[in-house]
Amino acid sequence: MRRRATGGGGGGGEDDLSVLPDELPLIILGRLDTRTTLGAAALSQHLDRLVCELPALEFSISDVLPPHYHDCVCRRYDAVHGSADA
């Protein structure tokens, strides 16, 4: 049975995530990729505070560039170095 959310959302009230012990969201955030973790933190003051407690965030170029950029880099690499298909 689902519990009904209180506070109407976005009103700064306590949500279901905020009532969890900090260890549980930390475990969840630690298993997410950096982009998703920081996105979740941007949506929640509670998670924003917890992100600072994570032991490490791993940044890679794919976390900050749009997905089509990787395809462009691969095509450029193949053009310069020769495609493995050829």
C-alpha positions in Angstrom: 0.0 0.0 0.0 1.4 3.4 -1.0 1.6 6.2 1.5 0.2 9.5 0.4 2.8 12.3 0.1 2.2 15.2 2.5 3.0 18.8 2.0 1.9 19.1 -1.6 5.5 18.7 -3.0 8.1 21.4 -3.4 7.1 23.2 -0.3 10.2 22.4 1.7 8.3 19.9 3.9 9.7 16.5 4.9 9.6 13.8 2.2 9.9 10.0 2.4 13.6 10.3 1.5 14.4 12.7 4.3 13.1 10.3 6.9 15.5 7.5 6.0 18.7 7.1 8.0 21.6 8.8 6.2 23.4 5.5 5.6 20.8 4.2 3.2 20.8 7.1 0.8 24.6 7.2 1.0 24.7 3.6 -0.1 22.3 4.3 -3.0 24.2 7.4 -4.1 27.5 5.6 -4.0 26.2 3.0 -6.5 25.1 5.6 -9.0 27.2 7.2 -11.7 28.4 10.7 -10.9 26.1 12.5 -13.3 23.0 10.8 -11.8 24.2 11.4 -8.2 24.8 15.1 -8.8 21.5 15.4 -10.6 19.7 13.8 -7.6 21.5 16.2 -5.3 20.4 19.2 -7.3 16.8 18.2 -6.7 17.0 17.6 -2.9 18.7 19.6 -0.2 18.9 16.4 1.9 20.8 14.6 -0.9 22.9 17.7 -1.6 24.2 17.5 1.9 24.9 13.8 1.7 26.8 14.0 -1.5 29.5 15.9 0.4 29.9 12.8 2.6 30.6 10.4 -0.3 34.1 9.1 -0.2 34.7 9.8 -3.9 33.0 11.0 -7.1 34.5 9.6 -10.3 34.4 12.1 -13.2 34.8 11.1 -16.8 34.4 13.1 -19.9 31.1 11.3 -20.7 29.7 12.7 -17.4 29.9 16.3 -18.8 29.6 16.0 -22.5 26.5 15.1 -24.5 26.2 11.5 -25.6 26.6 12.3 -29.3 30.1 13.7 -28.6 31.4 10.2 -28.0 30.2 9.1 -31.4 31.9 12.1 -33.0 35.2 11.3 -31.2 35.1 7.6 -32.4 34.4 8.7 -36.0 37.3 11.1 -35.8 39.6 8.5 -34.3 38.6 5.9 -37.0 39.2 8.5 -39.7 42.7 9.3 -38.4 43.8 5.8 -37.4 41.8 3.7 -39.8 38.7 1.8 -38.9 39.0 -1.7 -37.4 36.2 -2.7 -39.9 38.3 -1.9 -43.0 
